[in-house]
């Protein structure tokens, strides 16, 4: 893969990954074929800031967990009001990291 294309991709998407994940991902993308890189470029990544905003306003209904693919916890939060607000508050501090982990695992599955 062309190093310049990988650098541009990593620069435009750096907020979607943790710094350690970004380094691993950069190394993997340099080894990947052009066709796979095109597919990876088209993936819908979750924006951690958007996920935090959704968690603040709609976290009691489990919307943040549903968007991350964690259906079981989403249903739990929906039925219990975020376990009386406790799990909702916990998610305010952890949803950004979970979004970055979800993005990283999505791309790694494609590789």
N, C-alpha and C positions, 0 to 999 in steps of 0.2 A: 504494500500500500504506500502511496505517496505521503511522505512525511509532512509536507505542507498542508495537505487536506486534513490529516489527523490533527495537526496543530490548530487549524481553524475550527474544526469540530470541537476540540477540547476547550478552546477559548470561548466559544459561544455557549457551551453547555456546562461550564465549570460550576455553576451554582446548583446543579442537579446532583452532584456527587461530593462525597467527602474527599479531602485532599489525598489520603492514602488510596482510596478507590480510584481516583483520577489517574494516579501514577500507574496502577495496575492496568487500568483500562487503556491507557495510552500505549503501553507495551503490547497489549493484545491486539489493538487496532492496527498497529504497524505490521503485524503478521498476517492480517486477514486479507482475503481477496476483494477485488473491487465490487463484485456483485453483492457480497455480504455487507460491505460498507454502505452501499446504497440502501439496503434494507434497514440497517441500523440507524442511518440518518433519518429515516422516515418514522422511526418509533415515536410513540406518544409518551413523553416523559412527564412525570408528575412534578410540578413546581413546588418546592418546599414552602415558599412564602404563601402561595395560594392555598396550600393544604392547611397552613396555620390559620389563615383567615377563615377558611371553611370550618375548621375545628372550633374556633372561638364562637362563631355564630350558629353553627348547626351541629356541633359536636354532641350535644345532648341527645340528638336523634340518631347518632351513629353514622352520619353521612361521611365523615372523614374516614372511618374504618371501611365502609362500603367502597369508597373510591380507591383505597389501598388494596382491596381484594380480601380483606379480613372480614368475611361475611358473618362468622360466628360472633365475633365481638361487636359487630355492627348491630346485629339483632339483639344482643344483650343490652347494649346501650339504648337502643330504640325502645325496648320493652320496660326498662328500669329507669329511664331518664338519666342515662349515664351513670348508673349505679348511685343514684341520688347525688349526682354531680361530682363524685370523687374521681371516677375514671375519666370524666370529661376534663377535669383540671390536670390530671396526670398526662393526658394526651396533648394538652397545650404545650407541654415542655418536651414531648417526645415525638410529635407527629412529623416535624421537619426531618429528623434523623431517620424515621421510618420511611418517609418518602424517598430519601436519598438511597436507602438500602434497597427499596423496591426498584428504583431506576437501575441500580447496579446489577441486581439479580436478573432483571429483564434483559439487559444487554448481554450479560454472561450466558444466559440461556440461548441467545441467538448465535453466540460465538461457538 
